[in-house]
Amino acid sequence: MRGVLDLCLLAVVAEEPAYGYEMVQRLAAAGLDAVAEGSIYPALGRLQREGLVESYLVESGGGPARKYYRPTPEGACALAVWSREWGLLAEGVSAVLAGSAHREEGATR
């Protein structure tokens, strides 16, 4: 899940910079509601240490400043590479599953 979460977080902030809770909401809206807010902060810290995202503070109207994240140029490149790799992986998994379903169908006849 770690690599998938990194990919998804980069994709979310590439679309539009966001703060942690907002990222969780966007992931949930996309169908990844199993991702908890507590699980994204270690991933964001790792992405920041690796130079793939950067953070900045934005004053909040009703509380403390929020830390927003956006991809660095290196992060944008990583997102492009990881997206291509994910596409290939997803195609391969789909092919394997389709073959498995085909074999199961033949076995029931």
C-alpha positions, -999 to 999 in steps of 0.1 A, spaced: 0 0 0 29 23 7 39 29 -30 3 32 -40 -4 58 -13 27 78 -24 14 77 -60 -21 88 -49 -8 116 -27 14 129 -55 -16 128 -79 -38 146 -54 -14 175 -48 -5 177 -85 -41 184 -92 -42 211 -66 -21 218 -35 -38 205 -4 -34 201 34 -36 167 51 -73 164 59 -83 177 25 -62 150 9 -80 123 29 -113 138 18 -102 138 -19 -90 102 -16 -123 92 0 -143 109 -28 -123 89 -53 -132 57 -35 -102 53 -12 -120 58 20 -99 33 38 -70 58 39 -69 74 74 -56 108 81 -29 94 104 -15 72 76 -8 100 52 14 122 74 43 96 75 40 93 37 40 130 32 71 133 54 88 107 34 79 124 1 92 156 15 125 141 26 128 126 -8 123 160 -24 91 150 -42 68 174 -24 73 207 -6 51 223 20 41 259 28 18 274 55 -15 292 47 -33 312 74 -66 297 84 -96 319 91 -107 299 122 -76 284 136 -39 277 132 -22 280 98 -25 249 76 4 231 60 -3 227 23 17 204 1 25 206 -36 48 185 -59 83 197 -67 95 194 -103 111 161 -92 78 150 -78 60 158 -110 85 136 -129 81 108 -103 43 110 -107 46 106 -145 70 76 -141 50 60 -114 17 65 -133 31 47 -163 44 19 -141 10 16 -124 -8 15 -157 14 -14 -168 10 -32 -135 -28 -27 -136 -29 -41 -172 -9 -71 -161 -31 -78 -131 -62 -74 -152 -49 -99 -177 -40 -124 -150 -75 -120 -134 -92 -123 -168 -73 -155 -175 -82 -169 -141 -119 -161 -146 -117 -177 -180 -102 -208 -165 -128 -209 -138 -156 -206 -164 -142 -235 -183 -139 -256 -152 -176 -252 -144 -188 -264 -178 
